Amino acid sequence: MSILRLTCSPQGTQSESYQLSQHIVQHLLGVTPEAELIELNTSALPHVDAEYAATLGAPADPDKQDSGSLALSASLMRSLVDASSVVIATPMHNYTVPSGLKAWIDHVVRVRHSFHATSEGKVGTLSDRPVYVAVSSGAMISGDRARQPDFLTPYLRTVFATIGIHDVHFFSVQGSAFGEQARALARQQATAEIAQHFANRC
């Protein structure tokens, strides 16, 4: 049993999203203290290469997949498949996910591995498991005070549904650009929502 945490901010463990994700991880470890925490910083992930792109367009995978993006894709996919839960700590960059998280998605959302292409569309092959997304945003992205679009939430829901994962939950610290008082209130609200969520699941 393992918890896979993706850290997606260039600020790493100092980021608002990582600090919020800590509350989620603590709740998960409180329920399953024997779980192994697997950490992955997506900021340094390379993007897929030409060999990977050629494989996606081919009718079948090559016999050897031990080089370049194909080998990395296989490794990242194994850690996802093995995870009993996933925690994503991510900022919102230009209304959506940062490029490091997008690179991880491109590696793990892969035909013949995490989904099958059928006449009815893409069918996910992974078993469902909880995914918790801790988001930080400088502006307000939900509620009556929202003043900018949110493409991150529907995008991640669609991405995970494509590979068979539907149990996806979002918690956010919003308005972090509005000063320390606003950030403190947003943190308090987000951590309360996390606590309530896990109380309801028990």
C-alpha positions as a printed NumPy array, in Angstrom:
array([[  0.   ,   0.   ,   0.   ],
       [  1.454,   3.368,  -0.984],
       [  0.575,   7.04 ,  -1.256],
       [  1.959,   8.764,  -4.349],
       [  2.449,  12.501,  -3.867],
       [  3.215,  14.72 ,  -6.842],
       [  4.767,  18.096,  -6.014],
       [  4.26 ,  20.386,  -8.986],
       [  5.275,  23.872,  -7.839],
       [  8.705,  25.339,  -8.666],
       [  8.796,  26.32 ,  -4.976],
       [  8.725,  22.665,  -3.945],
       [  8.084,  21.994,  -0.271],
       [  7.855,  25.727,   0.436],
       [  4.829,  26.149,  -1.796],
       [  1.308,  26.824,  -0.603],
       [  0.003,  23.765,  -2.44 ],
       [  2.579,  21.461,  -0.834],
       [  1.742,  22.742,   2.645],
       [ -1.939,  22.098,   1.96 ],
       [ -1.153,  18.615,   0.679],
       [  0.564,  17.861,   3.986],
       [ -2.818,  17.93 ,   5.716],
       [ -4.168,  15.401,   3.215],
       [ -1.155,  13.113,   3.63 ],
       [ -1.435,  13.278,   7.422],
       [ -5.075,  12.204,   7.267],
       [ -4.236,   9.34 ,   4.906],
       [ -1.396,   8.139,   7.129],
       [ -3.686,   8.424,  10.121],
       [ -6.026,   5.909,   8.486],
       [ -3.282,   3.661,   7.065],
       [ -0.055,   4.318,   9.01 ],
       [  1.651,   1.395,   7.287],
       [  1.368,   3.071,   3.868],
       [  4.599,   4.055,   2.13 ],
       [  4.797,   7.674,   0.986],
       [  6.301,   7.941,  -2.512],
       [  7.415,  11.465,  -3.455],
       [  7.778,  12.8  ,  -7.005],
       [  8.67 ,  16.356,  -7.958],
       [  7.24 ,  16.874, -11.437],
       [  9.029,  20.19 , -12.024],
       [ 12.121,  18.352, -13.282],
       [ 10.324,  15.798, -15.468],
       [ 11.382,  15.809, -19.139],
       [  8.691,  15.963, -21.756],
       [  7.985,  13.032, -24.058],
       [ 10.376,  12.531, -26.979],
       [ 10.105,  11.573, -30.649],
       [ 10.345,   7.822, -29.938],
       [  7.432,   8.074, -27.531],
       [  5.374,  10.048, -30.067],
       [  6.072,   7.469, -32.785],
       [  4.986,   4.666, -30.463],
       [  1.668,   6.354, -29.744],
       [  0.929,   6.508, -33.457],
       [  1.947,   2.894, -34.118],
       [ -0.526,  -0.02 , -34.058],
       [  1.516,  -1.767, -31.331],
       [  4.317,  -1.058, -28.881],
       [  7.903,  -1.849, -29.901],
       [  9.583,  -4.932, -28.444],
       [ 12.078,  -2.784, -26.551],
       [ 10.876,   0.085, -24.379],
       [ 13.963,   0.595, -22.265],
       [ 15.162,   3.975, -23.495],
       [ 14.153,   7.629, -23.415],
       [ 10.575,   8.601, -22.707],
       [  9.27 ,   5.053, -23.041],
       [ 11.349,   3.833, -20.1  ],
       [ 10.41 ,   6.851, -17.99 ],
       [  6.752,   6.439, -18.915],
       [  6.828,   2.807, -17.776],
       [  8.42 ,   3.764, -14.456],
       [  5.966,   6.585, -13.766],
       [  3.056,   4.381, -14.699],
       [  4.168,   1.63 , -12.317],
       [  4.242,   4.062,  -9.399],
       [  0.73 ,   5.222, -10.295],
       [ -0.646,   1.698, -10.714],
       [  0.873,   0.627,  -7.384],
       [ -0.479,   3.63 ,  -5.455],
       [ -3.53 ,   3.076,  -3.274],
       [ -4.096,   6.854,  -3.304],
       [ -2.622,   9.861,  -5.095],
       [ -2.03 ,  13.355,  -3.717],
       [ -1.259,  16.194,  -6.129],
       [  0.127,  19.477,  -4.797],
       [ -0.137,  21.998,  -7.607],
       [ -0.418,  25.702,  -8.247],
       [ -2.688,  27.042, -10.961],
       [ -0.556,  28.445, -13.79 ],
       [ -2.352,  30.538, -16.408],
       [ -5.754,  29.025, -15.532],
       [ -4.585,  25.405, -15.68 ],
       [ -1.867,  22.927, -14.602],
       [  1.865,  23.776, -14.644],
       [  4.017,  22.225, -17.351],
       [  5.633,  19.675, -14.999],
       [  2.26 ,  18.166, -14.107],
       [  1.295,  18.175, -17.795],
       [  4.514,  16.267, -18.555],
       [  3.591,  13.622, -15.943],
       [  0.122,  13.335, -17.448],
       [  1.581,  12.822, -20.922],
       [  3.732,   9.981, -19.57 ],
       [  0.955,   8.119, -17.74 ],
       [ -2.051,   8.684, -20.019],
       [ -0.856,   6.272, -22.677],
       [ -2.732,   4.142, -25.164],
       [ -2.526,   0.35 , -24.604],
       [ -1.23 ,   0.97 , -21.077],
       [ -3.607,   3.158, -19.061],
       [ -6.449,   3.243, -21.579],
       [ -7.679,   1.455, -24.71 ],
       [ -8.901,   3.273, -27.795],
       [-12.239,   1.79 , -28.873],
       [-14.968,   2.661, -31.344],
       [-16.877,   4.118, -28.401],
       [-13.957,   6.256, -27.249],
       [-11.183,   5.854, -24.698],
       [-11.701,   3.231, -21.968],
       [ -9.532,   3.416, -18.86 ],
       [ -7.728,   0.306, -17.663],
       [ -6.668,   1.393, -14.151],
       [ -8.631,   0.496, -11.058],
       [-10.302,   3.418,  -9.31 ],
       [ -8.628,   4.913,  -6.25 ],
       [ -8.876,   8.276,  -4.435],
       [ -6.994,  11.225,  -5.895],
       [ -6.665,  14.377,  -3.78 ],
       [ -5.657,  17.624,  -5.461],
       [ -4.321,  20.456,  -3.285],
       [ -4.46 ,  23.64 ,  -5.369],
       [ -3.098,  27.114,  -4.731],
       [ -4.158,  30.104,  -6.806],
       [ -3.349,  33.787,  -6.593],
       [ -6.901,  34.778,  -7.513],
       [-10.35 ,  33.438,  -6.652],
       [-11.362,  30.573,  -8.926],
       [-14.652,  29.421,  -7.39 ],
       [-17.612,  30.865,  -5.535],
       [-19.242,  34.293,  -5.777],
       [-15.888,  36.1  ,  -5.803],
       [-14.389,  34.13 ,  -8.686],
       [-12.908,  36.461, -11.282],
       [-10.871,  34.109, -13.455],
       [-11.587,  30.855, -15.279],
       [-10.644,  27.458, -13.879],
       [ -9.557,  24.981, -16.534],
       [ -7.473,  22.975, -14.056],
       [-10.353,  21.23 , -12.278],
       [-12.315,  19.965, -15.312],
       [ -9.083,  19.043, -17.102],
       [ -7.801,  16.859, -14.262],
       [-11.216,  15.226, -13.803],
       [-11.263,  14.356, -17.506],
       [ -7.656,  13.129, -17.525],
       [ -8.176,  10.764, -14.599],
       [-11.538,   9.547, -15.907],
       [ -9.8  ,   8.673, -19.181],
       [ -7.579,   6.145, -17.383],
       [-10.35 ,   4.794, -15.137],
       [-10.023,   6.955, -12.017],
       [-13.156,   8.835, -10.942],
       [-12.715,   9.33 ,  -7.176],
       [-11.104,  12.793,  -7.487],
       [-11.337,  15.523,  -4.828],
       [-10.154,  19.144,  -4.908],
       [ -9.157,  21.437,  -2.04 ],
       [ -7.792,  24.908,  -2.649],
       [ -6.122,  27.884,  -1.045],
       [ -7.461,  30.719,  -3.174],
       [ -6.601,  34.405,  -3.267],
       [ -3.017,  33.953,  -2.103],
       [ -2.074,  37.172,  -3.918],
       [ -4.386,  39.205,  -1.672],
       [ -2.056,  39.31 ,   1.327],
       [ -1.255,  37.292,   4.422],
       [ -4.625,  37.763,   6.103],
       [ -6.444,  36.44 ,   3.036],
       [ -4.014,  33.511,   2.777],
       [ -4.47 ,  32.62 ,   6.45 ],
       [ -8.257,  32.585,   6.069],
       [ -8.032,  30.515,   2.885],
       [ -5.728,  28.002,   4.593],
       [ -8.124,  27.703,   7.522],
       [-11.081,  27.082,   5.223],
       [ -9.211,  24.534,   3.105],
       [ -7.895,  22.53 ,   6.064],
       [-11.395,  22.495,   7.59 ],
       [-12.787,  21.111,   4.325],
       [-10.105,  18.411,   4.308],
       [-10.869,  17.431,   7.908],
       [-14.604,  17.283,   7.139],
       [-14.008,  15.182,   4.047],
       [-12.031,  12.54 ,   5.927],
       [-14.475,  12.582,   8.837],
       [-17.283,  11.782,   6.384],
       [-15.286,   8.928,   4.782],
       [-14.636,   7.187,   8.099]])
